[in-house]
Amino acid sequence: MAKLPVAVLISGRGSNMAALLYAARQPDCPYEIVLVAANDPAAPGLDLAAAEGIATFGHSHKGMARADFDAILDAEIRKSGAKAIALAGYMRLLSPALVDGWAGHILNIHPSLLPKYKGLDTHQRALDAGDTQAGCSVHIVTAALDDGPVLAQTKVAILPGDTADSLAARVLMAEHQTYAPALAAFARRTLAGG
Ligand code: GRF
């Protein structure tokens, strides 16, 4: 069975990357992870990916122009044979050249019910607004931050007494359940030529 080769970009612990990876090991999963790359060579998720036998690439973006760093990243991703990119806790904006070069083939997971709360501090912002529901969204990456078409969302109740941390932990569980099926559906469409 043909599988869509995917590169996953991370910046830290990589729990969403791990969820994507373990889902890829289930029978009939239509994608495979061919590279895990990070903008921090010390990202713990890189060690996890390496221990799982996945090719890794870690390179610090510090002191580099965004376009130069992204050109290095782009070359690594293309070398891996990936045909799509999954951002999973990748905490940097992508350069316009990278987004354009992969237009429609980059996915991201964001810890809010988009279009609400683009950017950072999503959980505190949901609490401050008095929302009764939070959640996560998987979307196609476009040039604007957290703005592309939404592919999947999972709602999570906000409980009385929730803190940003307790809510983040529950939303993270939802993220782990949401990303792999959304990526799998994307992969099936892509493999079918859609
Ligand atoms: C996730 O909540 C993701 O949505 C956000 O940063 C967190 C990364 O966690 N952008 P992990 O690295 O996937 O564990």
py3Dmol code that shows the C-alpha trace and the ligand (Angstrom):
import py3Dmol

protein = """\
ATOM      1  CA  MET A   1       0.000   0.000   0.000  1.00  0.00           C
ATOM      2  CA  ALA A   2       1.406   3.402  -1.011  1.00  0.00           C
ATOM      3  CA  LYS A   3       1.952   5.738   1.912  1.00  0.00           C
ATOM      4  CA  LEU A   4       2.403   9.500   1.898  1.00  0.00           C
ATOM      5  CA  PRO A   5       5.894  10.336   3.210  1.00  0.00           C
ATOM      6  CA  VAL A   6       5.658  13.104   5.811  1.00  0.00           C
ATOM      7  CA  ALA A   7       8.250  15.270   7.556  1.00  0.00           C
ATOM      8  CA  VAL A   8       7.323  16.422  11.064  1.00  0.00           C
ATOM      9  CA  LEU A   9       8.699  19.701  12.412  1.00  0.00           C
ATOM     10  CA  ILE A  10       8.963  20.177  16.168  1.00  0.00           C
ATOM     11  CA  SER A  11      10.541  22.580  18.642  1.00  0.00           C
ATOM     12  CA  GLY A  12      10.334  20.726  21.958  1.00  0.00           C
ATOM     13  CA  ARG A  13       9.043  17.589  23.634  1.00  0.00           C
ATOM     14  CA  GLY A  14       7.274  16.274  20.537  1.00  0.00           C
ATOM     15  CA  SER A  15       4.254  14.557  22.072  1.00  0.00           C
ATOM     16  CA  ASN A  16       2.130  15.320  19.009  1.00  0.00           C
ATOM     17  CA  MET A  17       4.926  13.962  16.832  1.00  0.00           C
ATOM     18  CA  ALA A  18       4.884  10.764  18.914  1.00  0.00           C
ATOM     19  CA  ALA A  19       1.106  10.498  18.520  1.00  0.00           C
ATOM     20  CA  LEU A  20       1.515  10.816  14.733  1.00  0.00           C
ATOM     21  CA  LEU A  21       4.290   8.247  14.749  1.00  0.00           C
ATOM     22  CA  TYR A  22       2.444   5.632  16.800  1.00  0.00           C
ATOM     23  CA  ALA A  23      -0.688   6.094  14.694  1.00  0.00           C
ATOM     24  CA  ALA A  24       1.480   5.537  11.589  1.00  0.00           C
ATOM     25  CA  ARG A  25       2.312   2.088  12.934  1.00  0.00           C
ATOM     26  CA  GLN A  26      -1.300   0.975  12.865  1.00  0.00           C
ATOM     27  CA  PRO A  27      -2.325  -1.235   9.952  1.00  0.00           C
ATOM     28  CA  ASP A  28      -3.436   0.667   6.856  1.00  0.00           C
ATOM     29  CA  CYS A  29      -2.252   4.083   8.026  1.00  0.00           C
ATOM     30  CA  PRO A  30      -1.823   5.992   4.740  1.00  0.00           C
ATOM     31  CA  TYR A  31       1.166   8.086   5.815  1.00  0.00           C
ATOM     32  CA  GLU A  32       4.657   7.363   7.097  1.00  0.00           C
ATOM     33  CA  ILE A  33       7.034   9.675   8.923  1.00  0.00           C
ATOM     34  CA  VAL A  34      10.335   9.911   7.065  1.00  0.00           C
ATOM     35  CA  LEU A  35      11.950  12.779   8.990  1.00  0.00           C
ATOM     36  CA  VAL A  36      11.591  14.632  12.281  1.00  0.00           C
ATOM     37  CA  ALA A  37      13.315  18.022  12.207  1.00  0.00           C
ATOM     38  CA  ALA A  38      13.687  20.676  14.887  1.00  0.00           C
ATOM     39  CA  ASN A  39      14.938  24.235  15.101  1.00  0.00           C
ATOM     40  CA  ASP A  40      16.629  23.276  18.378  1.00  0.00           C
ATOM     41  CA  PRO A  41      19.186  20.437  18.296  1.00  0.00           C
ATOM     42  CA  ALA A  42      18.399  19.785  21.992  1.00  0.00           C
ATOM     43  CA  ALA A  43      14.659  19.297  21.433  1.00  0.00           C
ATOM     44  CA  PRO A  44      13.720  16.173  23.458  1.00  0.00           C
ATOM     45  CA  GLY A  45      11.428  15.044  20.647  1.00  0.00           C
ATOM     46  CA  LEU A  46      14.466  14.475  18.427  1.00  0.00           C
ATOM     47  CA  ASP A  47      15.841  11.879  20.855  1.00  0.00           C
ATOM     48  CA  LEU A  48      12.490  10.167  20.981  1.00  0.00           C
ATOM     49  CA  ALA A  49      12.237  10.059  17.179  1.00  0.00           C
ATOM     50  CA  ALA A  50      15.793   8.734  16.858  1.00  0.00           C
ATOM     51  CA  ALA A  51      15.071   6.017  19.426  1.00  0.00           C
ATOM     52  CA  GLU A  52      12.068   5.046  17.310  1.00  0.00           C
ATOM     53  CA  GLY A  53      14.293   4.671  14.262  1.00  0.00           C
ATOM     54  CA  ILE A  54      13.202   7.834  12.471  1.00  0.00           C
ATOM     55  CA  ALA A  55      15.730  10.063  10.666  1.00  0.00           C
ATOM     56  CA  THR A  56      16.224  13.330  12.531  1.00  0.00           C
ATOM     57  CA  PHE A  57      17.653  16.740  11.782  1.00  0.00           C
ATOM     58  CA  GLY A  58      18.319  19.369  14.435  1.00  0.00           C
ATOM     59  CA  HIS A  59      19.689  22.787  13.620  1.00  0.00           C
ATOM     60  CA  SER A  60      19.482  25.975  15.667  1.00  0.00           C
ATOM     61  CA  HIS A  61      17.830  28.943  13.977  1.00  0.00           C
ATOM     62  CA  LYS A  62      19.627  31.335  16.314  1.00  0.00           C
ATOM     63  CA  GLY A  63      21.583  34.070  14.591  1.00  0.00           C
ATOM     64  CA  MET A  64      20.166  33.176  11.193  1.00  0.00           C
ATOM     65  CA  ALA A  65      17.771  35.049   8.955  1.00  0.00           C
ATOM     66  CA  ARG A  66      14.457  33.201   8.768  1.00  0.00           C
ATOM     67  CA  ALA A  67      14.772  32.725   4.998  1.00  0.00           C
ATOM     68  CA  ASP A  68      18.261  31.223   5.315  1.00  0.00           C
ATOM     69  CA  PHE A  69      17.256  28.832   8.079  1.00  0.00           C
ATOM     70  CA  ASP A  70      14.132  27.759   6.216  1.00  0.00           C
ATOM     71  CA  ALA A  71      16.169  27.130   3.052  1.00  0.00           C
ATOM     72  CA  ILE A  72      18.317  24.651   5.003  1.00  0.00           C
ATOM     73  CA  LEU A  73      15.193  23.037   6.442  1.00  0.00           C
ATOM     74  CA  ASP A  74      13.570  22.876   3.013  1.00  0.00           C
ATOM     75  CA  ALA A  75      16.614  21.121   1.541  1.00  0.00           C
ATOM     76  CA  GLU A  76      16.590  18.513   4.353  1.00  0.00           C
ATOM     77  CA  ILE A  77      12.885  17.898   3.939  1.00  0.00           C
ATOM     78  CA  ARG A  78      13.182  17.456   0.175  1.00  0.00           C
ATOM     79  CA  LYS A  79      16.180  15.146   0.658  1.00  0.00           C
ATOM     80  CA  SER A  80      14.053  12.957   2.933  1.00  0.00           C
ATOM     81  CA  GLY A  81      11.549  12.356   0.146  1.00  0.00           C
ATOM     82  CA  ALA A  82       8.686  13.866   2.145  1.00  0.00           C
ATOM     83  CA  LYS A  83       5.667  14.987   0.152  1.00  0.00           C
ATOM     84  CA  ALA A  84       3.978  16.799   3.030  1.00  0.00           C
ATOM     85  CA  ILE A  85       4.980  18.591   6.235  1.00  0.00           C
ATOM     86  CA  ALA A  86       3.247  18.275   9.606  1.00  0.00           C
ATOM     87  CA  LEU A  87       4.018  21.039  12.087  1.00  0.00           C
ATOM     88  CA  ALA A  88       3.715  19.614  15.598  1.00  0.00           C
ATOM     89  CA  GLY A  89       4.592  22.163  18.237  1.00  0.00           C
ATOM     90  CA  TYR A  90       6.897  23.940  15.784  1.00  0.00           C
ATOM     91  CA  MET A  91       7.117  27.329  17.410  1.00  0.00           C
ATOM     92  CA  ARG A  92       8.356  29.416  14.507  1.00  0.00           C
ATOM     93  CA  LEU A  93       6.686  31.173  11.643  1.00  0.00           C
ATOM     94  CA  LEU A  94       7.645  29.700   8.285  1.00  0.00           C
ATOM     95  CA  SER A  95       9.145  31.945   5.605  1.00  0.00           C
ATOM     96  CA  PRO A  96       6.914  32.832   2.634  1.00  0.00           C
ATOM     97  CA  ALA A  97       9.243  30.863   0.334  1.00  0.00           C
ATOM     98  CA  LEU A  98       8.790  27.667   2.363  1.00  0.00           C
ATOM     99  CA  VAL A  99       5.014  28.086   2.579  1.00  0.00           C
ATOM    100  CA  ASP A 100       4.758  28.834  -1.154  1.00  0.00           C
ATOM    101  CA  GLY A 101       7.020  25.933  -2.094  1.00  0.00           C
ATOM    102  CA  TRP A 102       4.794  23.521  -0.178  1.00  0.00           C
ATOM    103  CA  ALA A 103       1.469  25.282  -0.748  1.00  0.00           C
ATOM    104  CA  GLY A 104      -1.429  23.123   0.424  1.00  0.00           C
ATOM    105  CA  HIS A 105       0.920  20.456   1.755  1.00  0.00           C
ATOM    106  CA  ILE A 106       1.752  21.783   5.215  1.00  0.00           C
ATOM    107  CA  LEU A 107      -0.514  20.956   8.169  1.00  0.00           C
ATOM    108  CA  ASN A 108      -0.416  22.394  11.681  1.00  0.00           C
ATOM    109  CA  ILE A 109      -2.091  21.619  14.984  1.00  0.00           C
ATOM    110  CA  HIS A 110      -3.121  24.584  17.078  1.00  0.00           C
ATOM    111  CA  PRO A 111      -4.461  24.435  20.644  1.00  0.00           C
ATOM    112  CA  SER A 112      -7.643  26.454  20.170  1.00  0.00           C
ATOM    113  CA  LEU A 113     -10.913  26.261  18.294  1.00  0.00           C
ATOM    114  CA  LEU A 114      -9.822  28.369  15.332  1.00  0.00           C
ATOM    115  CA  PRO A 115     -10.577  31.050  14.286  1.00  0.00           C
ATOM    116  CA  LYS A 116     -10.462  31.853  18.010  1.00  0.00           C
ATOM    117  CA  TYR A 117      -7.122  32.561  19.669  1.00  0.00           C
ATOM    118  CA  LYS A 118      -4.515  32.450  16.952  1.00  0.00           C
ATOM    119  CA  GLY A 119      -0.959  32.743  18.253  1.00  0.00           C
ATOM    120  CA  LEU A 120       0.220  32.078  21.798  1.00  0.00           C
ATOM    121  CA  ASP A 121      -1.386  31.747  25.280  1.00  0.00           C
ATOM    122  CA  THR A 122      -4.529  30.189  23.851  1.00  0.00           C
ATOM    123  CA  HIS A 123      -5.627  28.516  27.081  1.00  0.00           C
ATOM    124  CA  GLN A 124      -5.311  31.589  29.282  1.00  0.00           C
ATOM    125  CA  ARG A 125      -7.111  33.652  26.666  1.00  0.00           C
ATOM    126  CA  ALA A 126      -9.999  31.157  26.583  1.00  0.00           C
ATOM    127  CA  LEU A 127     -10.207  31.247  30.408  1.00  0.00           C
ATOM    128  CA  ASP A 128     -10.024  35.049  30.509  1.00  0.00           C
ATOM    129  CA  ALA A 129     -12.849  35.260  27.974  1.00  0.00           C
ATOM    130  CA  GLY A 130     -15.057  33.066  30.193  1.00  0.00           C
ATOM    131  CA  ASP A 131     -15.404  30.439  27.462  1.00  0.00           C
ATOM    132  CA  THR A 132     -17.057  27.155  28.420  1.00  0.00           C
ATOM    133  CA  GLN A 133     -15.292  25.231  25.665  1.00  0.00           C
ATOM    134  CA  ALA A 134     -11.753  25.090  24.381  1.00  0.00           C
ATOM    135  CA  GLY A 135     -10.167  22.625  21.991  1.00  0.00           C
ATOM    136  CA  CYS A 136      -7.755  22.111  19.154  1.00  0.00           C
ATOM    137  CA  SER A 137      -7.699  22.519  15.391  1.00  0.00           C
ATOM    138  CA  VAL A 138      -5.750  20.940  12.551  1.00  0.00           C
ATOM    139  CA  HIS A 139      -5.435  23.270   9.586  1.00  0.00           C
ATOM    140  CA  ILE A 140      -3.592  23.804   6.325  1.00  0.00           C
ATOM    141  CA  VAL A 141      -0.761  26.301   6.726  1.00  0.00           C
ATOM    142  CA  THR A 142      -0.938  29.505   4.716  1.00  0.00           C
ATOM    143  CA  ALA A 143       1.171  32.651   4.911  1.00  0.00           C
ATOM    144  CA  ALA A 144      -0.912  34.148   7.749  1.00  0.00           C
ATOM    145  CA  LEU A 145      -0.450  32.767  11.273  1.00  0.00           C
ATOM    146  CA  ASP A 146      -2.853  29.939  12.246  1.00  0.00           C
ATOM    147  CA  ASP A 147      -5.148  30.999   9.436  1.00  0.00           C
ATOM    148  CA  GLY A 148      -5.535  28.312   6.748  1.00  0.00           C
ATOM    149  CA  PRO A 149      -8.542  26.057   6.108  1.00  0.00           C
ATOM    150  CA  VAL A 150      -9.491  23.947   9.130  1.00  0.00           C
ATOM    151  CA  LEU A 151      -9.451  20.181   8.505  1.00  0.00           C
ATOM    152  CA  ALA A 152     -10.500  18.924  11.949  1.00  0.00           C
ATOM    153  CA  GLN A 153     -11.405  20.209  15.406  1.00  0.00           C
ATOM    154  CA  THR A 154     -12.037  18.624  18.795  1.00  0.00           C
ATOM    155  CA  LYS A 155     -13.919  20.472  21.515  1.00  0.00           C
ATOM    156  CA  VAL A 156     -12.890  20.167  25.167  1.00  0.00           C
ATOM    157  CA  ALA A 157     -15.018  21.360  28.091  1.00  0.00           C
ATOM    158  CA  ILE A 158     -13.564  24.031  30.354  1.00  0.00           C
ATOM    159  CA  LEU A 159     -14.115  23.018  33.974  1.00  0.00           C
ATOM    160  CA  PRO A 160     -14.666  25.366  36.926  1.00  0.00           C
ATOM    161  CA  GLY A 161     -11.275  25.816  38.549  1.00  0.00           C
ATOM    162  CA  ASP A 162      -9.347  25.063  35.361  1.00  0.00           C
ATOM    163  CA  THR A 163      -5.988  26.779  35.082  1.00  0.00           C
ATOM    164  CA  ALA A 164      -4.115  27.358  31.850  1.00  0.00           C
ATOM    165  CA  ASP A 165      -2.023  24.295  32.729  1.00  0.00           C
ATOM    166  CA  SER A 166      -4.882  21.955  33.563  1.00  0.00           C
ATOM    167  CA  LEU A 167      -6.749  23.025  30.450  1.00  0.00           C
ATOM    168  CA  ALA A 168      -3.611  22.654  28.311  1.00  0.00           C
ATOM    169  CA  ALA A 169      -3.149  19.095  29.560  1.00  0.00           C
ATOM    170  CA  ARG A 170      -6.703  18.148  28.586  1.00  0.00           C
ATOM    171  CA  VAL A 171      -6.500  19.910  25.223  1.00  0.00           C
ATOM    172  CA  LEU A 172      -3.208  18.079  24.585  1.00  0.00           C
ATOM    173  CA  MET A 173      -5.017  14.747  24.971  1.00  0.00           C
ATOM    174  CA  ALA A 174      -7.480  15.951  22.362  1.00  0.00           C
ATOM    175  CA  GLU A 175      -4.597  17.063  20.112  1.00  0.00           C
ATOM    176  CA  HIS A 176      -3.132  13.566  20.252  1.00  0.00           C
ATOM    177  CA  GLN A 177      -6.491  12.100  19.188  1.00  0.00           C
ATOM    178  CA  THR A 178      -7.149  14.644  16.454  1.00  0.00           C
ATOM    179  CA  TYR A 179      -3.946  15.082  14.463  1.00  0.00           C
ATOM    180  CA  ALA A 180      -3.348  11.547  13.175  1.00  0.00           C
ATOM    181  CA  PRO A 181      -6.838  10.975  11.713  1.00  0.00           C
ATOM    182  CA  ALA A 182      -6.729  14.424  10.098  1.00  0.00           C
ATOM    183  CA  LEU A 183      -3.297  13.727   8.604  1.00  0.00           C
ATOM    184  CA  ALA A 184      -4.467  10.275   7.484  1.00  0.00           C
ATOM    185  CA  ALA A 185      -7.492  11.760   5.717  1.00  0.00           C
ATOM    186  CA  PHE A 186      -5.235  14.359   4.079  1.00  0.00           C
ATOM    187  CA  ALA A 187      -2.850  11.595   2.995  1.00  0.00           C
ATOM    188  CA  ARG A 188      -5.655   9.524   1.474  1.00  0.00           C
ATOM    189  CA  ARG A 189      -6.873  12.544  -0.521  1.00  0.00           C
ATOM    190  CA  THR A 190      -3.344  13.382  -1.656  1.00  0.00           C
ATOM    191  CA  LEU A 191      -2.550   9.808  -2.666  1.00  0.00           C
ATOM    192  CA  ALA A 192      -5.795   9.708  -4.628  1.00  0.00           C
ATOM    193  CA  GLY A 193      -4.653  12.817  -6.483  1.00  0.00           C
ATOM    194  CA  GLY A 194      -7.100  15.163  -4.783  1.00  0.00           C
TER     195      GLY A 194
END
"""
ligand_1 = """\
14
GRF
C 1.003 21.658 21.555
O 0.001 22.043 22.463
C 0.822 22.366 20.256
O -0.498 22.478 19.854
C 1.392 23.705 20.600
O 2.545 23.429 21.354
C 2.358 22.184 22.013
C 3.481 21.287 21.599
O 3.507 20.092 22.325
N 1.609 24.520 19.446
P 4.324 18.828 21.826
O 5.735 19.298 21.476
O 3.606 18.277 20.626
O 4.326 17.886 22.983
"""
view = py3Dmol.view(width=600, height=400)
view.addModel(protein, "pdb")
view.setStyle({"model": 0}, {"cartoon": {"style": "trace"}})
view.addModel(ligand_1, "xyz")
view.setStyle({"model": 1}, {"stick": {}})
view.zoomTo()
view.show()
